[in-house]
């Protein structure tokens, strides 16, 4: 990956998670201090918004979520 200043970053690895139904409004989340890319996650490794999503505040069947690390 070549940065805007011309520096090269070898082996840049971007991780992301996409959950929700295609065609629904997309919520794009770039984490700040969470340490990973998991908004929803799995039962074994729940994401950091899972309680909000499962709790019905932002229903996963009404939205899609795209989360990535930086």
Helices and strands as residue ranges (DSSP letters): E 16-20, E 25-30, H 50-54, E 63-68
